[in-house]
Amino acid sequence: MSFCCFSARKKSLQDLGGFSVKNIRLFSFNELRSATDNFHPSNRIGRGGFGTVYKGILKNGTPIAAKVLSAESRQGVNEFLTEIDVITNVKHPNLVELLGCCVQESNRILVYEFVENNSLERSLLGLNSQPAELNWRIRSAICLGAANGLAYLHEEIKPYIVHRDIKASNILLDKSFTPKIGDFGLAKLFPDNITHISTRVAGTPGYLAPEYAMQGQLTRKADVYSFGVLMLEIISGKSSSKSCWSEMEKSLLEWTWQLYEEERLIELVDPSLEEYSEEEALRYLKAALFCTQATADRRPSMTQVVEMLSKPVRLNEKELRPPGLLHNSSGAGKDLKGTNSGSSTKDTSTVTTLPYGSTPVTMTEMHPR
């Protein structure tokens, strides 16, 4: 693997707060400009709050995705550094691989492996999506693969990582529809002796765990909550950001709980799915409800979630409690990524929490049916 050197490198790294690049390929700006046809609009494949992503092809034929940080985004520099720090040496089939970066003059570019089928949001929830192409086998595999990726981040590496922004647009799909978790700009590293972090709220409405959204208390269980919401989207084919269920305009999570209580949960399954295992679909939906319980300690670990999804286990529904629901009164669709990092981390949302104990419970009876 070759490393690109350039005269502005040392100065640029100092400008980024003394950050030291280790074990990462450094691309020159000209190399990436050539790969993306001068960042031509026709090669643009994504856009976020802090920059734009372009498809490119290196001279050796390797396809890449170049995430170009907006020049005006000072907060985006922090994301840039975090993303490098978190995943430079993290390798897993269900995580997008960081190939390198460009830190030259004012340019800040992350270079990722190119993932052919774009994001789950575009494939399943976008305006031009064709959800029928994502059959039950593919959707169940996406759920399980994403769960495996999160379990790896939460429990298999040290220090473990909380992603903080698990959502459909951050789940990328390769040519075989294998899911890969991307965008680690908001991620937090947790040393062994730390159980939670009090931090500014960052993430996306519709996926935020209530204890994190309202109190800034971040644990791995915030990711578990987001993953539960994501699974509901995958199975229903509907977005969690829209109140589109029934005449009362309930949120996706509220409507799921109502259907569960009325023993009509199977009605949530996307009607475009012509063939699927009813038993498996119900188990996945109930697993999502375990993930979104109001009390964080009642939610399963991601390893437990993987077990729920990968084996025909009997879920212990006596322990299942209603979900934590966040009602945003300050405007639907507000993105909290830009929340300032001052002493106040709350917005004007209200939260419904439920007075259940915080003692960990057994989520499954480990006996296959």
Legacy VTK file of the C-alpha trace (Angstrom):
# vtk DataFile Version 3.0
C-alpha trace
ASCII
DATASET POLYDATA
POINTS 369 float
0.000 0.000 0.000
1.465 3.327 -1.013
1.365 6.526 1.015
1.080 9.931 -0.616
3.209 12.724 0.762
2.769 16.410 0.099
4.242 19.645 1.362
1.091 20.845 3.101
0.607 17.629 5.060
2.329 18.650 8.305
0.694 22.051 8.450
-2.730 20.628 7.652
-2.538 18.055 10.428
-1.512 20.729 12.907
-4.472 22.805 11.789
-6.681 19.872 12.779
-5.682 20.075 16.394
-2.457 18.087 16.314
-4.163 14.917 15.150
-1.739 12.193 14.122
-2.625 9.938 11.192
-1.616 6.328 11.855
-2.024 3.276 9.673
-4.070 5.115 7.094
-3.425 5.775 3.438
-3.055 9.434 2.553
-4.468 10.411 -0.834
-3.476 13.568 -2.659
-6.214 15.976 -3.656
-5.258 15.637 -7.323
-5.577 11.865 -7.097
-9.134 12.138 -5.789
-10.045 14.942 -8.160
-8.987 12.746 -11.066
-10.858 9.727 -9.668
-14.134 11.659 -9.400
-13.838 13.607 -12.674
-13.219 16.807 -10.751
-16.046 15.944 -8.316
-18.546 16.113 -11.134
-22.218 16.402 -10.097
-23.029 13.235 -12.048
-20.807 11.322 -9.606
-22.554 12.655 -6.517
-24.124 9.755 -4.607
-24.986 11.336 -1.277
-25.158 14.515 0.731
-25.131 15.062 4.481
-25.042 17.928 6.933
-21.273 18.292 6.693
-20.405 17.412 3.133
-21.034 15.508 -0.087
-20.143 11.967 -1.181
-18.874 11.242 -4.706
-18.252 8.006 -6.529
-14.785 7.666 -8.039
-12.432 5.185 -9.627
-8.738 5.168 -8.754
-6.090 4.684 -11.432
-5.722 1.039 -10.410
-9.435 0.498 -11.104
-10.590 0.458 -7.488
-14.024 2.108 -7.020
-14.260 4.478 -4.058
-16.693 6.755 -2.277
-15.101 10.119 -1.440
-16.758 12.034 1.390
-15.806 15.696 0.911
-16.118 17.862 3.999
-17.780 21.216 3.398
-15.198 23.994 3.667
-17.507 26.079 5.871
-18.187 23.314 8.375
-16.049 23.721 11.500
-18.142 21.159 13.343
-17.593 18.801 10.445
-13.846 18.831 11.169
-14.607 17.159 14.496
-16.673 14.550 12.683
-13.837 14.041 10.213
-11.321 13.387 12.986
-13.707 11.178 14.924
-14.421 9.072 11.881
-10.709 8.498 11.259
-9.984 7.812 14.925
-12.842 5.372 15.354
-12.662 3.123 12.317
-9.137 3.259 10.881
-8.330 -0.160 12.353
-11.866 -1.553 12.660
-12.636 -4.308 10.156
-15.904 -6.223 9.934
-18.026 -7.469 7.014
-20.942 -5.328 8.196
-18.991 -2.075 8.583
-17.996 0.211 5.709
-14.222 0.142 5.314
-12.262 3.383 5.474
-9.532 3.242 2.818
-7.821 6.523 3.631
-8.140 10.293 3.651
-6.926 13.517 2.100
-5.672 16.284 4.401
-4.142 18.766 2.000
-4.354 22.549 2.343
-8.044 23.239 3.065
-9.280 19.890 1.743
-10.656 17.266 4.124
-11.807 14.101 2.349
-12.547 10.614 3.664
-12.138 7.758 1.197
-14.337 4.687 1.683
-14.930 1.454 -0.146
-17.679 1.930 -2.732
-20.933 0.161 -1.875
-22.928 -0.584 -5.018
-26.564 -0.468 -3.868
-26.361 2.832 -2.003
-28.271 3.220 1.268
-31.143 1.256 2.734
-33.083 4.514 2.904
-32.835 5.004 -0.846
-33.585 1.349 -1.643
-36.500 0.947 0.753
-37.858 4.349 1.734
-36.821 6.766 -1.043
-39.094 8.413 -3.574
-37.926 6.129 -6.368
-37.513 3.047 -4.185
-38.808 -0.361 -5.214
-39.376 -2.146 -1.888
-40.760 -5.225 -3.643
-37.206 -5.938 -4.842
-36.176 -6.356 -1.207
-37.837 -9.688 -0.465
-38.106 -11.191 2.994
-34.863 -13.144 2.663
-32.965 -9.937 1.872
-34.693 -7.884 4.567
-34.129 -10.468 7.288
-30.475 -10.738 6.238
-30.132 -6.927 6.420
-31.538 -6.948 9.971
-29.215 -9.736 11.080
-26.146 -8.310 9.341
-26.633 -4.837 10.815
-27.178 -6.427 14.243
-23.890 -8.329 13.874
-22.080 -5.114 12.952
-23.426 -3.313 16.012
-22.676 -6.277 18.288
-19.073 -6.115 17.067
-18.845 -2.395 17.873
-20.509 -2.795 21.265
-18.927 -5.958 22.589
-16.043 -7.322 20.525
-13.577 -4.425 20.367
-11.870 -2.328 23.042
-12.661 0.427 23.668
-16.163 -0.311 22.485
-17.986 2.092 20.203
-21.446 3.650 20.365
-22.452 4.775 16.883
-25.111 7.371 17.911
-26.699 7.646 14.462
-28.074 4.259 13.450
-30.687 4.911 10.757
-31.674 3.743 7.284
-29.479 6.256 5.452
-26.403 5.025 7.347
-26.942 1.390 6.400
-25.301 0.837 3.003
-25.953 -2.187 0.791
-23.352 -3.876 -1.390
-24.039 -5.698 -4.651
-25.328 -8.738 -2.711
-27.393 -6.497 -0.383
-25.040 -7.209 2.511
-25.571 -4.345 4.988
-22.641 -2.170 6.024
-22.925 0.408 8.790
-21.435 3.743 7.752
-20.953 7.354 8.922
-19.059 7.201 12.206
-18.766 10.966 12.588
-20.913 11.018 15.729
-19.494 7.840 17.286
-18.176 7.721 20.859
-15.464 5.494 22.299
-16.240 3.960 25.697
-13.341 2.831 27.953
-13.942 -0.323 30.000
-14.624 1.523 33.245
-17.246 3.893 31.783
-20.912 2.845 31.798
-22.374 6.018 30.303
-21.403 9.419 28.963
-23.270 12.670 29.472
-23.022 14.436 26.146
-24.760 16.791 23.773
-27.662 15.259 21.904
-26.753 14.335 18.345
-28.579 12.093 15.963
-31.794 11.952 13.984
-35.370 12.377 15.269
-37.401 9.219 15.033
-34.434 7.091 16.065
-33.362 8.761 19.321
-33.715 6.867 22.597
-35.751 8.983 25.052
-33.217 8.949 27.900
-30.551 10.169 25.496
-32.709 12.748 23.701
-33.966 14.323 26.927
-31.082 13.878 29.365
-28.006 13.398 27.195
-27.300 10.057 28.896
-25.530 7.946 26.294
-25.002 4.192 26.595
-24.918 1.290 24.170
-28.649 0.933 24.776
-29.247 4.149 22.804
-27.949 2.337 19.716
-30.141 -0.660 20.576
-33.209 1.600 20.607
-32.283 3.096 17.227
-31.744 -0.365 15.823
-35.206 -1.422 17.001
-36.763 1.476 15.119
-34.670 0.601 12.064
-35.987 -2.977 12.115
-39.576 -1.720 12.165
-38.810 0.337 9.052
-37.226 -2.621 7.278
-40.148 -4.929 7.986
-42.944 -2.412 7.389
-41.353 -0.512 4.496
-42.386 2.752 6.194
-40.351 5.639 7.564
-40.242 6.328 11.297
-40.013 10.067 10.615
-43.566 10.296 9.302
-46.793 10.069 11.294
-48.714 8.068 8.759
-50.438 5.327 10.689
-54.221 5.363 11.140
-56.500 8.355 11.354
-54.763 9.490 14.555
-51.414 9.932 12.762
-49.490 7.765 15.181
-45.753 7.293 14.850
-44.503 3.983 13.498
-43.446 2.855 16.977
-46.762 3.868 18.576
-48.706 2.067 15.888
-46.557 -1.053 16.264
-47.271 -1.199 19.997
-50.987 -0.742 19.432
-51.040 -3.595 16.917
-49.087 -5.740 19.368
-51.591 -5.103 22.156
-54.472 -5.891 19.800
-52.708 -9.093 18.621
-52.633 -7.736 15.059
-48.884 -7.272 14.818
-48.582 -9.184 11.547
-50.514 -6.353 9.849
-47.374 -4.225 10.097
-45.510 -6.332 7.545
-44.980 -4.526 4.241
-47.838 -5.569 1.909
-45.388 -5.608 -1.010
-43.840 -8.761 0.473
-45.545 -11.608 -1.334
-43.847 -14.449 0.505
-42.416 -14.461 4.010
-42.301 -16.554 7.164
-45.031 -15.267 9.455
-43.325 -16.810 12.482
-40.025 -15.159 11.626
-41.589 -11.788 10.828
-43.431 -11.757 14.170
-40.246 -12.715 16.036
-38.350 -9.874 14.351
-41.109 -7.364 15.161
-41.221 -8.451 18.794
-37.428 -8.255 18.985
-37.730 -4.652 17.757
-40.190 -3.933 20.570
-37.764 -5.361 23.132
-35.119 -3.005 21.710
-37.319 0.093 22.061
-38.571 -0.339 25.639
-38.725 2.888 27.625
-36.275 1.795 30.326
-32.824 1.410 28.822
-31.742 -1.448 31.103
-34.665 -3.544 29.947
-33.427 -3.511 26.371
-31.339 -6.468 25.207
-27.677 -6.263 24.296
-26.897 -6.486 20.604
-25.517 -9.987 21.141
-28.914 -10.977 22.522
-30.572 -9.318 19.538
-28.409 -11.349 17.158
-29.549 -14.497 18.966
-33.193 -13.443 18.735
-32.883 -12.934 14.988
-30.711 -15.890 14.081
-32.491 -18.670 16.002
-36.167 -19.638 16.406
-36.085 -18.761 20.106
-39.185 -18.277 22.191
-39.258 -14.644 23.327
-40.179 -14.038 26.944
-43.036 -11.626 26.258
-44.005 -11.443 29.935
-41.016 -9.154 30.335
-41.911 -6.886 27.411
-42.931 -3.344 28.375
-44.261 -0.420 26.267
-41.780 1.596 24.208
-40.287 4.948 25.110
-41.879 7.551 22.875
-40.400 10.919 21.996
-42.811 13.573 20.747
-41.086 16.478 19.051
-43.073 19.664 19.621
-40.488 21.919 18.033
-41.000 20.789 14.464
-41.070 17.403 12.829
-37.950 16.302 11.072
-35.587 18.490 13.075
-32.045 17.112 12.771
-30.184 17.358 16.070
-26.709 16.944 14.574
-26.173 20.673 14.797
-27.012 20.962 18.513
-24.426 23.099 20.277
-22.171 21.418 22.785
-22.870 23.854 25.610
-24.425 23.020 28.991
-27.928 22.707 27.591
-28.438 19.610 25.460
-32.222 19.404 25.464
-34.660 20.645 22.869
-38.336 21.404 23.523
-39.470 17.834 23.008
-41.502 15.935 25.542
-40.981 12.304 26.403
-43.196 9.530 27.643
-41.338 7.280 30.048
-42.791 4.425 31.999
-42.187 3.598 35.694
-40.737 0.126 35.330
-37.753 -1.105 37.286
-34.277 -0.980 35.825
-33.241 -4.510 36.810
-31.906 -6.396 33.792
-34.231 -9.128 32.636
-33.946 -12.266 30.556
-35.059 -11.496 27.024
-35.323 -15.004 25.665
-35.934 -18.555 26.660
-33.119 -20.305 24.879
-35.063 -23.303 23.672
-35.783 -23.592 19.930
-39.370 -24.279 19.055
LINES 1 370
369 0 1 2 3 4 5 6 7 8 9 10 11 12 13 14 15 16 17 18 19 20 21 22 23 24 25 26 27 28 29 30 31 32 33 34 35 36 37 38 39 40 41 42 43 44 45 46 47 48 49 50 51 52 53 54 55 56 57 58 59 60 61 62 63 64 65 66 67 68 69 70 71 72 73 74 75 76 77 78 79 80 81 82 83 84 85 86 87 88 89 90 91 92 93 94 95 96 97 98 99 100 101 102 103 104 105 106 107 108 109 110 111 112 113 114 115 116 117 118 119 120 121 122 123 124 125 126 127 128 129 130 131 132 133 134 135 136 137 138 139 140 141 142 143 144 145 146 147 148 149 150 151 152 153 154 155 156 157 158 159 160 161 162 163 164 165 166 167 168 169 170 171 172 173 174 175 176 177 178 179 180 181 182 183 184 185 186 187 188 189 190 191 192 193 194 195 196 197 198 199 200 201 202 203 204 205 206 207 208 209 210 211 212 213 214 215 216 217 218 219 220 221 222 223 224 225 226 227 228 229 230 231 232 233 234 235 236 237 238 239 240 241 242 243 244 245 246 247 248 249 250 251 252 253 254 255 256 257 258 259 260 261 262 263 264 265 266 267 268 269 270 271 272 273 274 275 276 277 278 279 280 281 282 283 284 285 286 287 288 289 290 291 292 293 294 295 296 297 298 299 300 301 302 303 304 305 306 307 308 309 310 311 312 313 314 315 316 317 318 319 320 321 322 323 324 325 326 327 328 329 330 331 332 333 334 335 336 337 338 339 340 341 342 343 344 345 346 347 348 349 350 351 352 353 354 355 356 357 358 359 360 361 362 363 364 365 366 367 368
